[in-house]
Amino acid sequence: MSARIDRRAVVSRHDPRLTWADDAILSVGNGRFAVGVDRTGTQTFAGPGSDEERLNTLAEWGWHTMPGEPPAPWESLLRSYSSPRGPVPYLDLPGGTESPSPGAAWFRENPHKVSLMRFALVDRDGGARPSAAEITGATQHLDLWSGTIRSSFRYRGRACTVITSADPERDAIALRVEAPGLDLALSFPYGSTGWERAASWEEPDAHSTRCEGGRIRRRLDDLAYDVLVHGATAEQTDAHEVRLRASGTGDAAGTGHGASAPLRIGESAPRDGVLDVVLELVPREVPALPLPGRAEGAEGAVSAESGAGIRARSARFWAEHWESTGVLDLGQATDPRAHELERRAVLSRYIQRVHAAGTLPPAETGLLANSWRGKFHLEMHWWHAAHFALWGDAASLRRSLDFYVSALPSARETARRQGCRGARWPKQIGPDLHDSPSDIGPFLLWQQPHPIHLAELLRRADPAAALDPTLVEVVEQSALCLVDLLRPDGERLGLGAPLIGAQERHVEDRSRLQDPAFELAYVAWALRVADRWRSRRDARDAGELTTIARRIYSPLRADGVLSTFRADPAMERSDHPSHLLAYGMVPPTGTIPAAAASAALDDALAEWDWDSTWGWDYPALAMTAARLRRPETAVDALLMPTVKNRCDGAGHFPQRPGLPAYLPANGGTLIALALMAAGEDDGPVSPGLPRTWGARHEGILPLPGPLTEL
């Protein structure tokens, strides 16, 4: 029996250690709340023209809507399309993305996620923020085992240290600032309707900030919250700025337990002038959100928490997290590709737990920055969340599945409006559950099987999930809608129209497109899985969904080639090579021979326009290669050197200006590596990793393999 993996060694050898020259942004958080920091451990260098889009304080409850009524009702954006069920209304985008109608623009922009505060170093005498030239020798270390960032630098020649941690359960951060000549200032923005912005500093009269001792009261129209300050004296110095100063010596919190708490990662003993402050954000009035167990109300006493207490709790949480979940050890390999894959795995696990483990599906940039105004994309939820079940953190997947339970009434209404039973899941939405107007999103189909797939992965990790009546209902309602979306064609069944495939090309043809290959395979597989859920509860109609799935067209073209569509239009070799998902993300269903999948993979690798792809496309390639038992291809695909597959020093995958992170790439990397290392049901071990690497893993589950018939 081989020795157990030294998990701490695997994790800690990938601790990010950054300098001023690195462009990566580190963050701390708990899945529902997170902050990004610059090299000072604060958000000092945030603002227009700097790192504003990456330095935020975001919580999943922090949504804002501009005041006033929308220019037109949401229902006015519905447009009738012909379908196999007759004329049905789909949400559309009058005017297109370049010039949307005022009503469409309003619903695309609202609600939007807002950055709840900025915390910055300021000169103790003049109150100005340091300039970049005044900060020298900056180094930063994220201790992954404790979830704590230590930032060291010199300000005007004087040594400074800032230690930044987040509470593992509450929306709170601890900042220990040893910085001679510097104080900490909090500033508060208004909401922004900008695509990537989470803050607007240009509208000071549109919101209010009021400091009442250790409580800062905030209101932005329909959003109100408090910031509780502990361990510092707070003084309001401007309409939306509050200065924090150390309130005493030694145990600055004055609670009696801060001084006795253990020091973490190089803390020195408390001394005069050290600011050890806790900032806790508590919602007071928030828009109605589908957040089970969401805490409200901030009228109680200021928390008696100490910074040392939060650091200790953070250290306990992260140590337990790393010890109790999955690990992939590639340390025996001499191939530098192995080290890089292990680094991406470790950092992706940290990022996903910080940014994507809440009760709402995350934005594609998580809680680091806004993208699509902070709204979440349900067709990306599988990429965000499937890995949790595979890497031993089923509880995080279960939390996000509660969203579907809360959204079920709205999804049922959409299905009814489109002539279907069950629940029709939207694509891009916010917490108001309104689909965002788009000429693409409402016509996508591949988010519809995701709840079935995610519930099945959860069941495999935790068999009791199959007995949860709320998940049973989500699976059943998702499947019923899929059945009614099928297109009868004699004895066979297809898909569409109207629809747009996962490749998101041929947008202008959405009223006539049909039979995208990936969606055909995914729907057929998902219906079989849903049928097994029926069988486990001894449903009278068990077997019916499998019978329907057998009638669905094979994804292959008439000449046996796996292409984007079963027939027309011809394949465009750009954007997502989504047809490969039919034999990778989707387990082999018997309708696609391995030879056809292998030929399609080789064609894509040779001919695709990779600059037009996105971060999850590389894990998609790797999954197909792993299913085909082609480990070298899988490794090379996952590490393909393209602009959107670069993993920076913090573990993020920047995609383009304004999109500095892309969590589907992190989640996809973890899903692909689970398949490459643990394989699939009844398949070989490590089908996607070279045998010479001596790969070891613990706590990683295999992915679903080919289904046998009921």
HELIX and SHEET records of a PDB file:
HELIX    1   1 ARG A    7  SER A   12  1                                   6    
HELIX    2   2 TRP A   74  LEU A   77  5                                   4    
HELIX    3   3 PRO A  102  GLU A  109  1                                   8    
HELIX    4   4 ALA A  132  GLU A  134  5                                   3    
HELIX    5   5 PRO A  204  ALA A  206  5                                   3    
HELIX    6   6 GLY A  307  SER A  324  1                                  18    
HELIX    7   7 PRO A  336  HIS A  355  1                                  20    
HELIX    8   8 TRP A  372  GLY A  374  5                                   3    
HELIX    9   9 LEU A  378  MET A  380  5                                   3    
HELIX   10  10 HIS A  381  LEU A  390  1                                  10    
HELIX   11  11 ALA A  394  ARG A  417  1                                  24    
HELIX   12  12 GLY A  441  PHE A  443  5                                   3    
HELIX   13  13 HIS A  450  ALA A  461  1                                  12    
HELIX   14  14 PRO A  463  LEU A  467  5                                   5    
HELIX   15  15 PRO A  469  LEU A  485  1                                  17    
HELIX   16  16 VAL A  507  ASP A  509  5                                   3    
HELIX   17  17 ALA A  517  ARG A  536  1                                  20    
HELIX   18  18 GLU A  544  ARG A  550  1                                   7    
HELIX   19  19 SER A  578  TYR A  583  5                                   6    
HELIX   20  20 ALA A  594  GLU A  607  1                                  14    
HELIX   21  21 TRP A  610  SER A  612  5                                   3    
HELIX   22  22 ASP A  617  ARG A  627  1                                  11    
HELIX   23  23 PRO A  631  LEU A  638  1                                   8    
HELIX   24  24 VAL A  643  ASN A  645  5                                   3    
HELIX   25  25 LEU A  663  ALA A  678  1                                  16    
HELIX   26  26 ARG A  691  TRP A  693  5                                   3    
SHEET    1   A 9 ARG A  17  THR A  19  0                                        
SHEET    2   A 9 ILE A 135  ASP A 143 -1                                        
SHEET    3   A 9 THR A 148  TYR A 155 -1                                        
SHEET    4   A 9 ARG A 158  ALA A 166 -1                                        
SHEET    5   A 9 ALA A 172  GLU A 178 -1                                        
SHEET    6   A 9 LEU A 275  GLU A 285 -1                                        
SHEET    7   A 9 LEU A 223  HIS A 230 -1                                        
SHEET    8   A 9 ARG A 215  LEU A 220 -1                                        
SHEET    9   A 9 SER A 208  GLU A 212 -1                                        
SHEET    1   B 3 LEU A  26  GLY A  29  0                                        
SHEET    2   B 3 PHE A  33  VAL A  37 -1                                        
SHEET    3   B 3 THR A  57  ALA A  59 -1                                        
SHEET    1   C 2 TRP A  63  HIS A  64  0                                        
SHEET    2   C 2 HIS A 112  LYS A 113 -1                                        
SHEET    1   D 2 LEU A  78  TYR A  81  0                                        
SHEET    2   D 2 VAL A  88  LEU A  91 -1                                        
SHEET    1   E 4 ARG A 118  ASP A 123  0                                        
SHEET    2   E 4 LEU A 182  SER A 187 -1                                        
SHEET    3   E 4 GLU A 241  ALA A 246 -1                                        
SHEET    4   E 4 ALA A 232  ASP A 238 -1                                        
SHEET    1   F 2 VAL A 327  ASP A 329  0                                        
SHEET    2   F 2 ARG A 696  GLU A 698 -1                                        
SHEET    1   G 2 PHE A 376  HIS A 377  0                                        
SHEET    2   G 2 GLN A 428  ILE A 429 -1                                        
SHEET    1   H 2 LEU A 486  ASP A 489  0                                        
SHEET    2   H 2 ARG A 492  LEU A 495 -1                                        
END                                                                             
